[in-house]
């Protein structure tokens, strides 16, 4: 697991009130009640603050799974 993945799991665990080991790449926001629109915005905000990045509106809308978040985040953190 990379450093950014560990930090991401910390954020998701805190916001969604889940144990880290319960979070997988295929966890979908539409299938998980706690991941509502407010939680989604908090997750995005926490990620932006932690990694000092910015998500475009279109990117925020397209984040449906933990895997989606990892993919976009890894792109933004690439040199």
N, C-alpha and C positions, 0 to 999 in steps of 0.2 A: 504494500500500500504506500502510495506517495504521500509526501507531507501535505500537499493540498487536499488530497482525499481524506486524510485524517481530520484536517481542519473543517472540511465540508461536513463530515459525519458529526463532528461536534455541534455545528450550527443546526443541522437537521434534527439531531437528537434533542437539543435544547428547545427548539421551536415546536417540534411535533410531539414532544414528550415520549420519545421512543428510546429504547436501548440501542446503542450503536450496532450491535450484532443483529438487530431486527430490521435494519435498513439495507435494502438491496437496490441494485441499479434499476430493477423493473418496478419499483414502488411508484405507482401512478397517483397523481393528485386527485383525479376524478374517482378513484377507487378507495381512497382513504379519507374518511370523513374529517379528521383533524386538519387535513391539508386543504383548508378552504381558501377563499380569496384573500382574507386578511393574513393568514399564515403564509401564503405565497409571497405577499408583499414584504412581510417581515424577513422571510428567508432571503429574498433578493437583496433587501437592504443590508442584512447581516453579511452576506457574501461580498457585496460591494465594499462595505467598510473593512472587512477582514483582509481582503485581497487588494484593496485600493484600485478597483476597476469600476467600470460603468456598463450596465446593460442597456442596450437600445430597447425601446418599447416593443418592437417586433420580437426581439429575443426573449423578453419576459413572457410574452404571450405563448411562445413556442416551447417553453419549459414545462413538459408534461410528466417527466419521470426523473428520478435521480440520475439515471444515465444521461439524459438530455443535459442536465445541469453540469455533469462532469465533462461532457463533450465541449460545451461552450466555454466552460471555465478553463479547460486545458488549452483551448485555442487562444483565449485571452492572455493566458500566462506564458505562452510560448514566446521566446525572444524573436 
